[in-house]
Amino acid sequence: MSGDTGFTIADFGLPSAATSQIPAEHANRVAAVLDCPRPVPDGSALPFLWHWAFFTPESATADLGRDGHPRMLPGSPTQGLPRRMWAGGRVSLHTDLLVGTPATRHSHLQRFQRKMGRRGPLVVVTVAHKIRQAGRLVVSEEQDLVYLPPRDTAETMALPSGDHHPAAPKGGWVERRVFDAVTLFRFSAATFNSHRIHYDRDYAMAEEGYPRPVVHGPLTAILLAESASRTLGRGLRTIEFRAVNPLFEGLPVTIAGVADNERIEMTAVRNDRAVAMTSILT
């Protein structure tokens, strides 16, 4: 752990251990949200990155803060930094995560750093997860989380304008996608994510200064992986992704991919030419 010492994952409102039966019923709900083929039966391999819909936090509604996240305790390292986002991560699938078989996720604080950004102090946290099933290490993961100060009430992000259609990279492909309000709501429900920026338009605009509800970073990463797997006709084992700019409800995004042997580069580009997410997969 770098930066300040003495903190644990509990100081960030996150559990150190969680279990899941990986039920087929819920796997099929995720498939429905993503418009993927069904059914996903017991004994089958859970598609890559779908584990994000399992091992979800079980905070009581009374323990949530105004933003919908678990309320931080007084004196926590994120005190005064109410805005948060999932900025990126790295996932390795070591063997198939099987539907219908109990699994356990153990988590710890990997790194914690206080920094000074353009708009004031911030905290960058890296959380490490390991998922085991039937005594085997199945998934190892690092998640990069950023905690930001309150927005300046005079500052509101402009709605991205334009109709940019990137061409397919040489030897690659592109897909066009628009995230509607129903998809964002259903993905929040499937992942038990109550962060209001994703489904509460009034909160997203008035409280956090976004022009519309924000597309989940994990949803974007999953769709990048799904595009690569579907186009290339093979499974995936690793991803490294970085969220650069937010995507918004109702605005088009272009997913572009190109493969070089085992390495796949994927990008999500907004309608105003801004890159929203980059990823490398194998």
N, C-alpha and C positions, 0 to 999 in steps of 0.2 A: 504494500500500500504506500503510495507516494503522497506528498503534501501533509496535511494534518494527520495526527495519529490518535488512537484511542476511540475511534468510531467503529461501529459495526453496521451490518446491513439493516438491523432493526431501527437504527437512528434515521433511516430513510423510509420507514413505514413499509418495509418489504420483509417477507418471511424467510427464514433460513432453510426451511424445508416445506415441501408440499407433495401431496400424493394425488394420483389420478388413476382411475380404472381405464382410461382412454376408451370410453364407451362408444360403440358404433352409432348409437342414436345421435350423439353430439357431433361425431365426425360427419355424419350425413347432413346435419344442419350447416356445418361449415361449407360442405360441398354445395349446398343450396345457395348460400350467400355468394359464393364465387362462381356460380353457374358451371360447376364441374360435374362430370359424369358421376352417377350414383348407381347402385349402392356402394358404400364402403363397409364391407362386412367384417365381423370378428375374424381375427387371424390374418387380415390383410395388412400391408405396410401403410402406415399413415403417410400421406404425401409430405414432401419436404416443406418444412417451416410451419406446418399446421399445428405443431406442438404449442404454438403461441395461443391457441384457443383452449388449452388445458393448463392445469396447475395455476389457475387464476386466483387472485387474492379473495379472501372471504371476509373483508371488512364489513361490519354492520353499517347500515345507512347512517345511523347516528354518529358514526366515527369518521364520516367524510367531511372534507372541507368544502368551501364555497365552490371550488372548481370541479368537485366531484371525485377528487383523489382522496386517499386516506389522509386525515388531518395530521400534520406534523406536531410533535410534542414541543412545548416551550424549551428553548435552548438547543434545539436540533441544529445541525450544521447548515440546514437550508432555511433557517428562520430569516424572514425578510425577503425571500426569493420564491414567490408564490407561483411563478410561471415555469412550466417544465415541458420538456420535449425529449423524445427518443431520437438521438442524433445519429445513431449508427450502431453497427455491431458486426460480430463475426460468429458464424455457426458452422460446426462440423458434425455431420451425421456419420457415426462410426459403424452402425449396423441398423437394420430396419427397426423402427419403433412400431410395435404391433398393436393393432386395434383390439380392445377387449382383454388386454393383459395389464395387470397393475404395474405402475411405474412410480418412481420417487425422484423428485428434483431437489437437490441440495444446492444452496446458494451462499455466496459470501461476497464481501466487499473487496474488490480487486485493487482499485485505485480511487483516490479522492483528492481533488485539487481545487483550491480557491484561485480564481483568476480575475483579471480586470478586463472586461470587454469594452466595446464601443459605448455601451449605454450604462456602464457601471459594473459592480462586482457580480460574479457568477460562480457557480460550483459545477464542476465536471466530475461525474461519478461513473466508474466502470464496475458493473456487477457481473460476477461469474456464476454460471449455472452448470451443473452436471446432472443429466438424467440417466438413471439406471433402471433396467427392466430385467427381471429374472437373473439378477446378479451380474449383468453385463453393462458396461458403459455404452450408452446408445447415442447421446447427444452431449456435446460440450459447446458452451456458448459464452460470449462476452457481450454485454449490452452497455452502450455509452449513453448516459442520461445527463441532460443539462438543466440546471435550475437557474432561472433568470429573475431579475428584479421586476417589480410592477412596471407596467408600461406607463409612459408619459401620457396623461389624459389628452394632451393635444396631438398626440401621434396616432394616426390611423393608417394602416397599410392600404395602398391603392389596389383596386381590383385589377389583376393582370389583364391587359388588353392585347388584341391582335389575333391572328389566325395562322400562326406559324405551323407549317407542315414539313418537318425535317425529312430529307430524303433518306432512304435506307443506306447504311454504310456499305462500302464495297464488300460484296459477299455476304451481306447480312439481311436484316428484315426490319420492318416497322409495323406497329399496330397502333390503332387509335382507340382511346378510351375516355369516357366521361363518367365521373362518379356522381350519382344522384343521391338525394337525401335519404332515400330508402336503403340504399346499399350501405351508407355510412352508419345509419341506425342499426341495421342488422349485423354489421361487423362489430359494432360496439357491444351488441347483445351477445354475439357468439364468443367474444373474448372477455366478457364481463368487464368492459372498460367504460367507466362512468365519467370519464373526462369530458366536460361539457363543451369543449371547443369542437367536438366531432358531431354533435347532434342538436345543440341548443344555439340556434342562430342569434338570438338576442344576446346571450352571454358572450358568444365568440366575438361579436362585433362591438358591443358596448363595454365589456370588461377587459378583453384582451386585444382589441384593436384590429382584428382580422376583418377582411371585407365580406367573408362568408365562412361557414363551418369548414374545418380543416380536415383533409384526408389523413387517415392514420398512416404513420410511417410503416408499421408492419404490414398493412394492407398493400401499400405500394411495393414493398419488398417481395411479398408473396406473389403479386401479379407479375413482377419481373421474372421471378423464378418459374412461375407457371408458363409464361411465354417462352422462355428458353427450353424448358422440358418438352412442351408441346411441339415447338418448331423443330427441335433436333431429334425428337423421338427417343429420349433417354432420360434416366433419372439423374438427380443431382446429389452431391455429397457435401459441398461447402459453399458458403457465400460470405463475402465481405461487402458491406454496404455503408453508404454515407448519405444522410439527408442533408441537402444543401439549401433548398428553398421549399416553402410549403406549397402543397397543391390544395385546390379549393373545390368545394361542391359545385357541380354544374359547369365546370370549365374543362375543355378537352386537354388531354395529355397524350403525347406520343411516346410509345415504348419502342426503343431501338435496340437491336442486338446484333452482335457479330461474334462468331466462334473461330478460334485459332487452336486447332487440335482439341485438347481437353479444356482449355481456358475460354470462358465466355464473358464478354463485356456487355453489360446492359446499362441503359440510361433512360430515365424518364424526363421528358422535356415539356415544359409548359407551353401554352399558346402564345406567350410573349417572348419565347426563345430562351427563357431562363431554365437552367438545369435544376430539376427538383431532387433527383436521386441518382447516384452512380453505384454500380455493383460489379463485382467480379465473382464468377461462379465456376465451379468445376463439377 
